[in-house]
Amino acid sequence: MPTVTLRDGPNAPVGNDYCDYCHQPKNSLSREPPELLVITVEELENAVRMDCKTCHFRYCAIATFYASPETQVEFSQLRFFTFDSSVFYEIFKVLGTGDMEFSMIPERNMLPGNTRSDQTFWSIETWIQDCLSEHERCEVSFQSSYFPKRVLDVRNGQLVLREELDETRYACLSHCWGPSQSPIKTLTTTIDDFKRDIPWSSLSKTFQDAVDICRRLLIDYIWIDSLCIIQDSDEDWSIESMKMAEIYENAYLTIAATKSTDGAGGCYASADPETVSCRPVVENLVYCRKRPPEFNQFYRQRNWPLLSRAWVYQEMRLSPRVLHFGSEEVLWQCRTCRRSESRSNDSDAPTTLTYNDRYITDSDLLGWYNTVYEYSHLALTFEKDRFAALAAVAQREAALRGPDDEYLLGLWKNTLLRDLLWQVVPHQVLQRCGKLKAPTWTWASVMSRVTWPQLGRNAGLQLLDCTSLRHIDVQYTGSPYLGRYERAALHICGPLIATTLTDIGHNGIRGLSDGHYDLRLGDLRFLPIHQADCDLNANSSTRVDQNRQVYFLPVAIQTGVTFNVLGLVLIRNGAEPGSDPEYERIGMISIQAIEDSPSIPPHPVLAVGFETISTRLVSHLSSLPTVYIRLV
């Protein structure tokens, strides 16, 4: 939270009716206090002596904490405060309190202190019933006839592996295997024993808790990946892993051990006493407590480690209902809303760019770019799973696009030239996948978060006629969604513009410090902004010499605030005699049209000149010789 001291503002109201510190009317509690106020304890005490009701309210919130007069406190409206920007406290009134004087204070629930409690399960059952009876959106894709090939039967105090049942209701478990990769597994040597009984003592704490949750919610069956797929059978894994979409989409409920990094962490948790214990601000009306961890799906957070895992992404995207067991509370997430025991994490709107209702509503094709943006930075224990962990979502994307499209190792046939314009998000460690076999033209070849220019504010993109896709040469071994292939090359025809890394740089805008701006196409001048796919420096295994010839393949024009030409940066490999020259991708480049003048920094061409620039550029590119290349 930035440090902003509002009382020093030049336009602050003054006079006997206003507080010298918060600049709010002194005689009433402010309905719209400043977004941020930074003030010391001593200054708050002075404001209280001046009879400022708003500052008196704030002072009551911090009065139960020991704080010296010089201690600085940051307040966000009348909702949150912190002493050190690391621990935040929330101010709330208990749900059902109707006092109008504190109408601006949010309502919250007090936490029971343990997510195993009867109070927690009462909340869970309420959420389930509300969803089943009131949420139309949550019913759309449910197919009551689907049931997985194998499930665990939790009835009668036993745990037994069952096959080919004719049932309708089951739960799924979403969990982290952990670095040891050692949860109990079904193997070809253990499957017959597990059909008779799975010893309780052999289960991890997470598995035991998940079974207990099912029994308390009267759910008879649960699907757990390590026990319902034969882990040492490539054939069974290939078949069952391709059913992930159906398995999670049709689950009655997905239980997520969201707080745990491995099986030892379990689902249940005891909350921090500071989150459970509520300090009075106004007796019997308003309280404060340590704020429960904020929920933010698909972004790395230490409080929700499960959500940093790539395999979990599709489980969250496809499950119609999820119970997140966190370190402080349980959260409910369905296609209609999110609910939490504390109410601090409640939301009535989708919380991510591509929420789990994408495949039951119409959506534009940028949805796939958002999907990859969310997925590409998530953690994998094995690089080889980069395609497989997204296979279920890719299957649903294929159904959305229609039968005339084709999945191509993370990209799509009908939008391939646009899809090739992915780029690594700046300011990350640049790294090629070392153990995953992937062509350089797909985003899956890098272990970094990626995005597309179309996701930015300058959305206008037009493909150039001078560059065309001539042939796709991809031969898979097995399902295309698992990413295993014998060969994968794209045959492209277009103009190649020779340059060097000295001219275009490695990462970001080249030459802002040394005055080097020139990249010319005909009589037009451009500022190159090159985002490398991997580390090209001298000490890297993917190094490229600064003076080695590289090539710019123009693909599209993007106009918005500025005029840009987008394309790929390629290096040439050796090729067999008689075949098309072979190239690898090493980056994506955007070159911005700038005025042909000596000014530093250069001035971008204004929108009024875009039409002229476009005509001259297309004319120049059309005059260049085209080359047939094989991109691998």
KAPEKA-V186605 format. One record per residue. N is the residue number from 1. OMEGA is omega in radians with two decimals (none if undefined). D_FIRST is the distance of its C-alpha to the first C-alpha in Angstrom with 2 decimals. Layout:
N,OMEGA,D_FIRST ; N,OMEGA,D_FIRST
This chain:
1,-3.10,0.00 ; 2,3.13,3.83 ; 3,-3.13,6.54 ; 4,-3.14,9.02 ; 5,-2.99,12.16 ; 6,-3.05,14.09 ; 7,3.14,17.26 ; 8,-3.07,18.14 ; 9,-3.10,18.44 ; 10,-3.10,22.01 ; 11,-3.12,22.68 ; 12,3.11,21.67 ; 13,-3.13,24.61 ; 14,-3.14,26.83 ; 15,-3.06,29.80 ; 16,-3.11,30.90 ; 17,-3.07,29.61 ; 18,3.11,25.92 ; 19,3.12,23.61 ; 20,-3.02,23.09 ; 21,-3.12,19.53 ; 22,3.08,17.98 ; 23,3.05,20.71 ; 24,3.06,21.67 ; 25,-3.02,25.34 ; 26,-2.95,26.21 ; 27,3.11,28.86 ; 28,3.10,27.01 ; 29,-3.02,23.88 ; 30,3.08,21.73 ; 31,-3.14,21.93 ; 32,3.14,19.07 ; 33,-3.14,16.70 ; 34,3.12,13.95 ; 35,-3.10,10.95 ; 36,3.04,8.81 ; 37,3.06,10.79 ; 38,-3.01,10.43 ; 39,3.08,13.89 ; 40,3.11,16.12 ; 41,3.13,18.48 ; 42,3.12,21.38 ; 43,3.06,20.21 ; 44,3.12,19.80 ; 45,3.10,23.32 ; 46,3.13,24.62 ; 47,3.09,23.32 ; 48,3.12,25.06 ; 49,3.08,28.20 ; 50,3.09,27.99 ; 51,3.03,28.20 ; 52,-3.09,24.88 ; 53,-3.13,24.78 ; 54,3.11,21.12 ; 55,3.07,20.09 ; 56,3.09,22.84 ; 57,3.12,21.36 ; 58,-3.12,17.99 ; 59,3.09,20.11 ; 60,-3.13,22.11 ; 61,-3.09,19.13 ; 62,-3.00,18.37 ; 63,-3.11,22.06 ; 64,3.06,23.00 ; 65,3.03,20.69 ; 66,3.14,22.07 ; 67,3.12,19.93 ; 68,-3.09,21.49 ; 69,-3.09,21.51 ; 70,3.13,19.34 ; 71,-3.13,16.51 ; 72,3.13,13.22 ; 73,3.05,11.54 ; 74,3.11,8.40 ; 75,2.97,9.89 ; 76,-3.00,9.17 ; 77,3.05,12.76 ; 78,-3.05,15.17 ; 79,-3.06,14.01 ; 80,2.97,11.29 ; 81,3.13,10.43 ; 82,3.07,9.54 ; 83,-3.01,11.29 ; 84,3.14,9.92 ; 85,3.08,6.67 ; 86,3.07,9.56 ; 87,-3.14,11.50 ; 88,3.11,10.56 ; 89,3.12,13.45 ; 90,3.10,14.72 ; 91,-3.05,17.22 ; 92,2.94,20.19 ; 93,-3.07,23.90 ; 94,-3.13,26.48 ; 95,3.12,27.82 ; 96,3.10,30.86 ; 97,-3.02,29.98 ; 98,-3.09,31.15 ; 99,-3.06,30.38 ; 100,-3.12,29.78 ; 101,-3.10,28.08 ; 102,-3.09,25.01 ; 103,-3.14,25.25 ; 104,-3.13,21.61 ; 105,-3.10,20.58 ; 106,3.09,20.50 ; 107,-3.14,23.34 ; 108,3.00,23.01 ; 109,2.97,25.56 ; 110,-3.07,25.96 ; 111,-3.12,26.27 ; 112,3.10,29.68 ; 113,3.11,28.44 ; 114,-3.08,30.25 ; 115,3.01,30.35 ; 116,-2.95,34.12 ; 117,3.06,34.66 ; 118,3.13,36.97 ; 119,3.09,34.22 ; 120,-3.09,32.18 ; 121,3.00,35.30 ; 122,3.10,36.06 ; 123,-3.12,32.71 ; 124,-3.13,33.53 ; 125,3.09,36.99 ; 126,3.12,35.74 ; 127,-3.13,33.39 ; 128,-3.10,36.30 ; 129,3.09,38.73 ; 130,-3.12,36.45 ; 131,-3.09,35.94 ; 132,-3.03,39.66 ; 133,-2.98,40.87 ; 134,-3.01,38.40 ; 135,-3.14,36.54 ; 136,-3.10,38.84 ; 137,-3.08,36.52 ; 138,-3.12,36.54 ; 139,-2.87,40.34 ; 140,-3.00,40.93 ; 141,-3.10,41.28 ; 142,3.13,42.52 ; 143,-3.03,45.93 ; 144,-3.09,47.61 ; 145,-3.07,50.31 ; 146,3.05,48.17 ; 147,-3.09,48.14 ; 148,3.13,47.28 ; 149,3.14,50.18 ; 150,3.01,49.13 ; 151,3.04,47.19 ; 152,3.12,47.06 ; 153,-3.05,49.06 ; 154,-3.08,47.44 ; 155,2.97,50.25 ; 156,3.08,52.81 ; 157,3.13,50.77 ; 158,2.99,51.14 ; 159,-3.03,49.15 ; 160,3.07,51.33 ; 161,-3.14,50.80 ; 162,3.10,52.46 ; 163,2.98,53.47 ; 164,3.09,54.51 ; 165,3.06,53.93 ; 166,-3.10,54.49 ; 167,-3.07,51.52 ; 168,-2.97,48.68 ; 169,3.11,45.66 ; 170,3.04,43.58 ; 171,2.99,40.05 ; 172,3.01,38.26 ; 173,3.02,36.15 ; 174,-3.00,33.11 ; 175,3.01,32.37 ; 176,3.04,31.60 ; 177,-3.12,34.81 ; 178,-3.06,33.09 ; 179,-3.13,34.04 ; 180,-3.13,37.47 ; 181,-2.98,38.32 ; 182,2.96,40.57 ; 183,3.08,40.46 ; 184,-3.04,43.94 ; 185,2.96,45.44 ; 186,3.13,48.38 ; 187,3.09,50.78 ; 188,-3.12,54.26 ; 189,-3.08,55.56 ; 190,-3.01,53.66 ; 191,-3.13,53.64 ; 192,3.09,57.00 ; 193,-3.10,56.00 ; 194,3.09,52.74 ; 195,3.08,54.84 ; 196,-3.13,56.58 ; 197,3.01,53.71 ; 198,-3.07,50.38 ; 199,3.14,50.17 ; 200,-3.08,47.27 ; 201,-3.13,46.85 ; 202,-3.10,46.30 ; 203,3.01,43.16 ; 204,3.12,39.66 ; 205,3.12,37.54 ; 206,-3.14,35.60 ; 207,3.12,38.96 ; 208,3.13,40.32 ; 209,-3.13,37.36 ; 210,3.09,37.62 ; 211,3.12,41.34 ; 212,3.11,40.75 ; 213,3.12,38.28 ; 214,-3.11,40.95 ; 215,-3.12,43.63 ; 216,3.12,41.69 ; 217,3.10,40.99 ; 218,3.03,44.65 ; 219,-2.97,43.95 ; 220,-3.02,46.91 ; 221,3.09,45.76 ; 222,3.08,42.78 ; 223,3.09,42.30 ; 224,-2.97,40.76 ; 225,-3.04,40.86 ; 226,-3.13,42.22 ; 227,-3.08,44.97 ; 228,2.97,45.88 ; 229,3.13,46.24 ; 230,-2.91,48.82 ; 231,3.10,46.71 ; 232,3.08,49.60 ; 233,3.12,51.13 ; 234,-3.13,49.98 ; 235,-3.12,51.98 ; 236,-3.14,50.40 ; 237,-3.13,46.86 ; 238,-3.12,47.45 ; 239,-3.03,48.83 ; 240,3.13,46.37 ; 241,3.10,43.21 ; 242,3.10,44.22 ; 243,-3.06,44.22 ; 244,-3.11,40.53 ; 245,-3.13,39.81 ; 246,-3.08,42.57 ; 247,-3.09,41.75 ; 248,3.14,38.11 ; 249,-3.03,38.71 ; 250,3.08,41.50 ; 251,3.03,40.10 ; 252,-3.07,40.06 ; 253,2.98,36.81 ; 254,3.10,34.68 ; 255,-3.07,33.54 ; 256,3.04,30.48 ; 257,-2.90,29.87 ; 258,-3.10,26.23 ; 259,-2.91,25.10 ; 260,3.11,27.85 ; 261,3.10,28.35 ; 262,-3.06,32.13 ; 263,-3.13,34.97 ; 264,-3.06,34.68 ; 265,3.13,31.35 ; 266,3.08,32.96 ; 267,-3.05,31.62 ; 268,-3.14,31.50 ; 269,2.96,28.97 ; 270,-3.06,28.48 ; 271,3.03,25.12 ; 272,3.13,23.09 ; 273,3.13,24.69 ; 274,3.08,21.38 ; 275,-3.11,20.83 ; 276,-3.10,24.46 ; 277,-3.09,24.94 ; 278,-3.14,23.73 ; 279,-3.11,23.47 ; 280,3.00,25.08 ; 281,2.98,23.33 ; 282,-2.96,26.34 ; 283,3.08,29.37 ; 284,-3.14,30.37 ; 285,-3.00,27.90 ; 286,-3.09,24.16 ; 287,2.96,22.47 ; 288,3.13,19.27 ; 289,3.00,18.76 ; 290,-3.07,16.54 ; 291,3.05,15.09 ; 292,-3.12,17.34 ; 293,-3.14,16.08 ; 294,-3.11,14.78 ; 295,3.13,17.59 ; 296,-2.99,17.23 ; 297,3.03,20.74 ; 298,3.03,21.92 ; 299,-3.08,18.81 ; 300,3.05,18.90 ; 301,-3.07,17.26 ; 302,-3.13,18.62 ; 303,-3.09,19.12 ; 304,-3.00,21.25 ; 305,3.14,23.29 ; 306,-3.03,26.07 ; 307,3.07,24.06 ; 308,-3.07,23.75 ; 309,-3.08,27.57 ; 310,-3.12,29.47 ; 311,-3.08,32.41 ; 312,-3.06,30.31 ; 313,-3.09,29.04 ; 314,3.09,32.39 ; 315,3.12,32.80 ; 316,-3.11,29.67 ; 317,-2.98,30.62 ; 318,-3.10,34.16 ; 319,3.12,34.10 ; 320,-3.14,34.60 ; 321,-3.13,33.20 ; 322,2.97,30.93 ; 323,3.10,30.23 ; 324,3.05,27.21 ; 325,-3.08,27.76 ; 326,-3.09,24.43 ; 327,-3.10,23.72 ; 328,-3.03,23.06 ; 329,3.05,24.67 ; 330,3.08,26.69 ; 331,3.06,25.53 ; 332,3.06,28.00 ; 333,3.06,27.71 ; 334,-3.08,30.54 ; 335,-3.12,31.22 ; 336,-3.02,30.60 ; 337,2.98,27.54 ; 338,3.12,25.27 ; 339,-3.14,25.70 ; 340,3.13,24.37 ; 341,-3.09,25.94 ; 342,-2.96,23.01 ; 343,3.14,22.51 ; 344,-3.12,18.73 ; 345,-3.14,19.19 ; 346,3.07,21.87 ; 347,3.07,22.28 ; 348,-3.13,25.34 ; 349,3.04,24.58 ; 350,-3.01,24.68 ; 351,-3.14,21.42 ; 352,3.13,22.28 ; 353,-3.13,23.99 ; 354,-3.09,27.24 ; 355,-2.99,27.50 ; 356,3.00,30.59 ; 357,-3.09,32.66 ; 358,-3.00,33.07 ; 359,3.01,36.61 ; 360,3.09,37.87 ; 361,3.05,36.85 ; 362,3.14,37.56 ; 363,3.11,34.93 ; 364,-3.02,34.97 ; 365,3.03,35.42 ; 366,3.10,31.88 ; 367,3.13,31.21 ; 368,3.11,32.55 ; 369,3.06,30.22 ; 370,3.11,27.24 ; 371,-3.11,28.90 ; 372,3.10,29.28 ; 373,3.14,25.73 ; 374,-3.02,24.50 ; 375,-2.85,27.27 ; 376,-3.12,27.75 ; 377,-3.04,24.92 ; 378,-2.94,25.84 ; 379,3.04,27.68 ; 380,3.03,31.46 ; 381,-3.12,33.70 ; 382,3.14,36.48 ; 383,-3.07,36.07 ; 384,-3.12,39.29 ; 385,-3.01,37.55 ; 386,3.07,35.30 ; 387,-3.05,37.59 ; 388,-3.09,38.80 ; 389,3.09,35.39 ; 390,-2.99,34.93 ; 391,-3.09,38.61 ; 392,3.11,38.38 ; 393,3.11,35.78 ; 394,3.08,37.91 ; 395,3.13,40.95 ; 396,3.07,39.34 ; 397,3.13,38.28 ; 398,3.12,41.91 ; 399,3.13,43.18 ; 400,-3.06,40.92 ; 401,3.12,42.19 ; 402,-3.00,45.85 ; 403,-3.10,48.84 ; 404,3.12,49.21 ; 405,-3.09,45.97 ; 406,3.11,45.60 ; 407,-3.07,42.82 ; 408,3.03,42.84 ; 409,3.09,40.73 ; 410,3.10,37.41 ; 411,-3.07,38.58 ; 412,-3.03,41.02 ; 413,-3.02,44.42 ; 414,3.12,44.21 ; 415,-2.91,40.97 ; 416,-3.11,41.48 ; 417,3.06,41.20 ; 418,-3.12,37.91 ; 419,-3.14,36.72 ; 420,-3.07,37.59 ; 421,3.02,34.85 ; 422,3.08,32.08 ; 423,3.08,29.87 ; 424,3.07,27.59 ; 425,-3.06,23.90 ; 426,3.03,23.12 ; 427,3.03,21.53 ; 428,2.95,23.08 ; 429,-3.09,25.94 ; 430,-3.06,29.04 ; 431,2.97,31.71 ; 432,3.00,34.82 ; 433,-3.09,35.87 ; 434,-3.02,38.45 ; 435,3.09,40.22 ; 436,3.06,39.87 ; 437,-3.12,42.67 ; 438,3.09,41.10 ; 439,-3.06,42.12 ; 440,-3.09,39.82 ; 441,3.11,39.62 ; 442,3.09,37.52 ; 443,-3.11,33.77 ; 444,3.12,34.78 ; 445,3.14,36.17 ; 446,3.10,32.76 ; 447,-3.10,30.34 ; 448,3.03,27.23 ; 449,-3.11,25.19 ; 450,3.11,27.07 ; 451,3.11,26.82 ; 452,3.10,29.20 ; 453,-3.11,29.18 ; 454,3.14,30.12 ; 455,3.13,26.69 ; 456,-3.12,25.19 ; 457,3.13,25.46 ; 458,-2.98,28.86 ; 459,-3.06,30.75 ; 460,-3.08,34.31 ; 461,3.14,36.16 ; 462,3.12,39.92 ; 463,3.10,41.89 ; 464,3.13,44.36 ; 465,-3.05,48.03 ; 466,-3.13,48.86 ; 467,-3.08,47.10 ; 468,3.06,48.35 ; 469,-3.07,48.31 ; 470,-3.07,51.91 ; 471,3.05,51.92 ; 472,-3.11,49.75 ; 473,3.13,51.20 ; 474,3.11,49.32 ; 475,-3.06,51.36 ; 476,2.90,49.72 ; 477,-3.05,50.94 ; 478,-3.09,50.11 ; 479,3.11,47.57 ; 480,-3.09,45.64 ; 481,3.13,42.43 ; 482,2.99,42.62 ; 483,3.11,42.64 ; 484,-3.03,45.80 ; 485,3.05,48.09 ; 486,3.08,51.06 ; 487,-3.10,50.19 ; 488,-3.13,47.49 ; 489,3.04,48.06 ; 490,3.10,47.46 ; 491,-3.01,50.16 ; 492,3.07,48.78 ; 493,3.14,50.64 ; 494,3.10,49.01 ; 495,3.07,48.90 ; 496,-3.11,47.50 ; 497,-3.08,46.28 ; 498,3.08,46.62 ; 499,3.09,44.00 ; 500,3.08,42.43 ; 501,3.06,39.03 ; 502,-3.10,39.62 ; 503,-3.05,39.59 ; 504,3.11,36.74 ; 505,-3.09,34.51 ; 506,-2.86,32.77 ; 507,3.11,29.24 ; 508,-3.06,27.75 ; 509,-3.13,29.32 ; 510,2.88,32.37 ; 511,3.13,33.35 ; 512,-3.13,30.56 ; 513,-3.06,31.34 ; 514,3.07,35.09 ; 515,-3.13,36.15 ; 516,-3.08,37.53 ; 517,-2.89,37.05 ; 518,2.82,40.41 ; 519,-2.99,40.90 ; 520,2.98,43.80 ; 521,-3.03,45.33 ; 522,3.13,48.58 ; 523,-3.14,47.96 ; 524,-3.09,44.26 ; 525,-3.05,41.47 ; 526,3.01,38.24 ; 527,-3.09,35.02 ; 528,3.04,34.57 ; 529,-3.02,31.25 ; 530,3.04,32.23 ; 531,-3.12,30.08 ; 532,3.09,32.14 ; 533,-3.06,32.54 ; 534,-3.12,32.99 ; 535,-3.10,33.04 ; 536,-3.08,35.87 ; 537,-2.98,35.82 ; 538,-3.09,38.97 ; 539,-3.10,38.05 ; 540,3.09,37.16 ; 541,3.11,39.64 ; 542,-3.06,38.88 ; 543,3.05,39.35 ; 544,-3.12,40.98 ; 545,-3.08,42.76 ; 546,-3.06,41.29 ; 547,3.08,44.64 ; 548,3.14,45.63 ; 549,3.02,46.29 ; 550,-3.01,43.75 ; 551,3.06,44.03 ; 552,3.09,42.00 ; 553,-3.13,43.03 ; 554,-3.08,41.93 ; 555,-2.99,41.17 ; 556,2.99,39.50 ; 557,3.07,38.43 ; 558,-3.13,35.04 ; 559,3.11,34.64 ; 560,3.02,31.81 ; 561,3.13,30.26 ; 562,3.10,32.21 ; 563,-3.07,35.37 ; 564,2.97,34.99 ; 565,-3.11,37.49 ; 566,3.12,36.22 ; 567,-3.11,38.18 ; 568,3.01,38.57 ; 569,-3.01,39.10 ; 570,2.92,42.07 ; 571,-3.08,44.26 ; 572,3.03,47.91 ; 573,3.02,49.52 ; 574,3.14,53.20 ; 575,3.12,55.04 ; 576,3.13,58.42 ; 577,3.10,61.25 ; 578,3.14,61.68 ; 579,3.08,58.20 ; 580,3.07,55.27 ; 581,-3.06,53.14 ; 582,-3.09,50.31 ; 583,2.99,46.71 ; 584,3.08,43.38 ; 585,3.04,40.00 ; 586,3.13,37.56 ; 587,3.03,34.93 ; 588,-3.08,34.05 ; 589,2.99,34.23 ; 590,3.11,33.34 ; 591,-3.02,35.29 ; 592,3.13,34.32 ; 593,3.13,37.19 ; 594,-3.14,37.07 ; 595,-3.13,39.55 ; 596,-3.12,42.46 ; 597,-3.08,41.90 ; 598,-3.05,41.14 ; 599,3.09,37.83 ; 600,-0.04,34.93 ; 601,-3.10,32.44 ; 602,3.13,34.56 ; 603,3.08,34.32 ; 604,3.06,33.98 ; 605,-3.11,36.87 ; 606,-3.05,36.11 ; 607,-3.11,36.67 ; 608,-3.12,40.04 ; 609,-3.04,41.35 ; 610,-3.07,40.28 ; 611,3.11,43.66 ; 612,3.12,45.61 ; 613,-3.10,43.40 ; 614,-3.13,43.76 ; 615,-3.12,47.53 ; 616,-3.13,47.95 ; 617,-3.12,45.74 ; 618,3.10,47.54 ; 619,-3.14,50.84 ; 620,-3.11,49.97 ; 621,3.12,48.74 ; 622,-3.13,51.86 ; 623,-3.11,54.02 ; 624,3.08,52.65 ; 625,3.10,54.56 ; 626,-3.08,53.03 ; 627,3.02,52.84 ; 628,-3.12,53.03 ; 629,3.07,50.51 ; 630,-3.07,49.88 ; 631,-3.05,46.18 ; 632,none,45.66
